[in-house]
Amino acid sequence: MGALSFFLIAGEPSGDRLGAALMAGLKALSPGVTFQGIGGPLMQAEGLESLFPMEELSVMGLVEVLPKYFHLKRRIREAAEAALAAAPAALITIDSPDFCLRVAALVKAARPEQKVIHYVAPSVWAWRPGRAAKMARVVDHVLALLPFEPPYMEAAGMSCDFVGHPVVSEPLATPADAAAFRTAHGIAMDAPLLAVLPGSRRGELARLLPPFGRTLRYLAEALPDLRVILPTPAHLAGLVTEAVRDWSGAPALLIAPDVATRTAAFAAADAALAASGTVSLELAAQGCPMVIAYDMAPLTLWLMRRMAKIDTVTLVNLVSETRAVPEYIGTDCTPANLAPALTSLLCDLVGEQPFAMRLTMERLGRGGEPPGLRAARSVLGFLGGKTEKMR
């Protein structure tokens, strides 16, 4: 077999990280491999010349998408035409299903024999199971981040390998790293330290910052030495700075922290109050006990509860098959619920959380091959006519 070529598409920074690790794995296993497509700085550093800036695709929400609808449609068509012209061994789409699967549909319509691989299985185990069958019309093989996802994809007609979650490849902060973080931010070694993570989108911040702030007032009454750290993206730093001006706990803002700072912060914290999402896995990786909270528009919440197939939204609970992490969603996201749960954690009443966090990391692939390399093996195995069961 000659040198392989791949056309990859990523539309978000998280996809850029996955794509870069996959590209590195493919280069290690298949020397001479070449790449075309759309990606961010990490994928470009691995040898991809992006067809257009990936940032154009990082649009979420109906209100944000509508003004750019025709521009995005043009980009979908351009990406499909470029993929067809490249005639790659496989078109690899990475997350961002609203864009990626539309490109895949155009490519498959023009060239039905084209192999299409999608990286990150849709969460059909949580809601809208019909998405898997719809995806199977244009996708042949799936790279899954979570160990329980392959049967759902296979039932819809696609092959699928669990390749591990990228969180297991992030460095673990040492006790010395945690101590140095506290020193750098003027936080006493014996002060109770809470990491507050209200999300990275304006809508999340608007709904979560007010109840989180009120929760801290309750906590500070019980724990006068409480300190707070709050990581935030650079583009939201002004908004967050203003919102937390009167918060208890003398919040220390971490503006666009690098991976080392973020992991050290989580290791230094005694507990975390976090929005629902992948951050629960980042906290678990550093052994930081947590309370998960989330709120949304009433209609969205009603629809989600009507359609949900699971009784928890926290990935640590799902992967560990426990309900060790308390979560408060929608109308339950109140200081009256959050403050007692956090007080317990800050007083070292962590219950089953340490066990659930360790089990989650083990099941996501900690200690095994890096996920990018496992994903590369899966891609090459699929093209060679076999898939590897990586459990």
ZIBEL-V355599 format. One record per pair of residues at least 4 apart in sequence whose C-alpha atoms are under 6 Angstrom apart, sorted by sequence separation. I is the first residue (numbers start at 1). J is the second residue. D is the distance in whole Angstrom. If there is no record, write none. Layout:
# ZIBEL-V355599
I/J/D, I/J/D
This chain:
# ZIBEL-V355599
15/19/6, 26/30/6, 27/31/5, 39/43/6, 44/48/4, 65/69/6, 75/79/6, 96/100/6, 97/101/5, 107/111/6, 108/112/4, 124/128/6, 135/139/6, 151/155/6, 154/158/5, 173/177/6, 183/187/6, 204/208/6, 205/209/5, 209/213/6, 216/220/6, 219/223/6, 220/224/5, 237/241/6, 257/261/6, 284/288/6, 304/308/6, 315/319/6, 316/320/6, 317/321/6, 328/332/5, 329/333/5, 335/339/5, 345/349/5, 353/357/6, 362/366/5, 371/375/6, 377/381/6, 378/382/6, 382/386/5, 10/15/5, 43/48/6, 44/49/6, 124/129/4, 153/158/6, 154/159/5, 182/187/5, 199/204/6, 257/262/6, 283/288/5, 317/322/5, 328/333/5, 344/349/5, 345/350/5, 361/366/6, 381/386/5, 382/387/5, 10/16/6, 220/226/6, 317/323/5, 381/387/5, 93/100/6, 198/205/6, 150/160/5, 198/208/6, 39/50/6, 36/48/6, 38/50/4, 35/48/6, 37/50/6, 38/51/5, 37/51/6, 40/54/6, 39/54/5, 147/162/6, 276/292/6, 141/158/5, 143/160/6, 144/161/6, 145/162/6, 271/288/6, 273/290/6, 275/292/6, 140/158/5, 141/159/5, 142/160/5, 143/161/5, 144/162/5, 271/289/5, 272/290/5, 273/291/5, 274/292/5, 275/293/5, 276/294/6, 141/160/6, 144/163/6, 145/164/5, 267/286/5, 271/290/5, 275/294/5, 145/165/5, 228/249/5, 234/255/6, 20/42/6, 117/139/6, 136/158/6, 227/249/4, 229/251/5, 231/253/6, 233/255/6, 234/256/5, 16/39/6, 20/43/4, 80/103/5, 116/139/5, 117/140/6, 119/142/6, 120/143/6, 121/144/5, 133/156/5, 226/249/5, 227/250/6, 228/251/5, 229/252/5, 230/253/5, 231/254/4, 232/255/5, 233/256/5, 16/40/5, 92/116/6, 94/118/6, 95/119/6, 116/140/5, 117/141/5, 118/142/5, 119/143/5, 120/144/5, 132/156/6, 229/253/6, 230/254/6, 231/255/6, 232/256/6, 90/115/5, 91/116/5, 92/117/5, 93/118/5, 94/119/5, 95/120/5, 117/142/6, 90/116/6, 92/118/6, 16/43/6, 76/103/5, 80/107/6, 5/33/6, 7/35/6, 9/37/6, 10/38/6, 324/352/5, 3/32/5, 4/33/5, 5/34/5, 6/35/5, 7/36/5, 8/37/5, 9/38/5, 10/39/5, 324/353/5, 3/33/5, 5/35/6, 7/37/5, 217/248/6, 216/248/6, 105/138/5, 195/228/6, 104/138/6, 191/225/6, 192/226/5, 193/227/5, 194/228/5, 195/229/5, 196/230/5, 213/247/6, 293/327/5, 295/329/6, 193/228/6, 195/230/6, 291/326/5, 292/327/4, 293/328/5, 294/329/5, 295/330/4, 291/327/6, 293/329/6, 320/356/5, 320/359/6, 293/333/6, 320/360/5, 319/360/6, 11/54/6, 11/57/5, 12/58/5, 11/58/6, 284/357/5, 195/269/6, 194/269/6, 193/269/5, 196/272/6, 198/274/6, 199/275/6, 270/346/6, 193/270/5, 194/271/5, 195/272/4, 196/273/5, 197/274/4, 198/275/5, 194/272/5, 196/274/6, 15/94/6, 7/88/6, 6/88/5, 5/88/5, 6/89/6, 5/89/6, 6/90/5, 7/91/5, 8/92/5, 9/93/5, 10/94/5, 8/93/6, 9/94/6, 11/96/6, 178/264/5, 177/264/6, 178/267/6, 173/263/6, 178/268/4, 173/264/5, 215/335/4, 219/339/6, 215/339/5, 127/307/6, 127/308/5, 126/308/6, 127/309/6, 126/309/5, 126/310/6, 168/366/5, 165/364/6, 164/364/5, 164/365/5, 166/371/6, 164/371/5, 163/371/6, 163/374/5, 163/375/5, 162/390/6, 25/372/6, 25/373/4, 22/372/4, 26/376/5, 21/372/4, 25/376/5, 22/376/6
